[in-house]
């Protein structure tokens, strides 16, 4: 099979498995390696678009090598406030689940991640802002039994996304494309130029 034909098949396969009803919100993540690692996990599980909420930090420069170019396969939407980000997502039907280390937080494994959901992750040092946690539909935690009760942002995101992937596989979410046929055609043409 010619290389160009293999590329078209790969792009079609990837786009047919994209999950436009699953997104990640990164709040003020400043380390470009962490942002890149999150992009890679998002691409790997079929996230179509990521939400970039930057109202304290500046969005870091992302090198092609550090992200293995995963960033070019993801749509990115920027927000400058929690209210703007959350109201946009809610207007599109998303539930907003924020990672926040609180005793009353739900377990990741008790969340229904098969629905239209946005997972919110906070800054490496400050964690999630109080505003982002308070305005979310739900705060959740990743269960841990070690002495250290936190994970690197990119690891935490990967753990959560793979739980979403597991739930969606079991629910048959990848059985048919979630992107309309015309949009699939347009995206295929766009991706072939990358």
Residue, then its C-alpha position, 0 to 999 in steps of 0.5 A: x500500500x502506498x505511503x499516502x494511502x496508509x496516511x489517509x487510512x490512519x487519519x480516517x481511523x483517528x478522526x472516526x475515534x475522536x471524542x468531541x464530548x470529552x475535553x480537558x481544561x488546563x488552568x495556568x499550567x506553565x511548564x511546556x513539558x507538562x502541557x506537551x505531555x497533556x496534549x499527548x495523552x489527549x491525542x492518545x485517548x481521542x480528545x478533539x479539543x483542549x481548553x486553555x485557561x490562562x488568567x495568571x500565567x502566560x501560555x508557554x511555548x510548545x516545541x515540536x519535539x517536546x510534544x511529539x507534535x501532538x499539539x497539531x492534532x488537537x484543536x485549542x481554545x483559549x480562555x481568560x477567565x473561569x467564568x468565560x471558560x465554564x459558561x462556554x462549556x456549559x452552553x455546549x452541554x458539558x459537565x465540569x469536573x475539577x481535580x481538587x484535593x478535598x475530603x468531600x471530593x468524589x472518587x474518579x472511579x465514581x464519575x460517569x465519564x461517558x457523558x459530555x464532560x470537561x476535566x479541569x486540572x490546575x497549576x503545578x505549584x498552586x493547584x486548581x484555583x479556588x474559583x475553578x473548584x467552587x464553580x465546577x459541577x463536581x470536585x473529584x480526587x484520584x484515590x491514592x494510598x501513598x505518603x505523597x497525595x499528589x501526582x504530576x499534572x500530566x500523570x494525573x491527567x493521563x490517569x483520568x483520561x484513561x479511566x474515561x477511555x476505559x468507560x467509553x470503550x465499555x459503553x461502545x462510544x467508539x463504535x461509530x464516529x461522533x463527528x458529522x460526515x461533512x466535518x470528517x471530510x473537512x478535517x481529513x483534508x485539513x490534516x492531510x496538509x499537516 
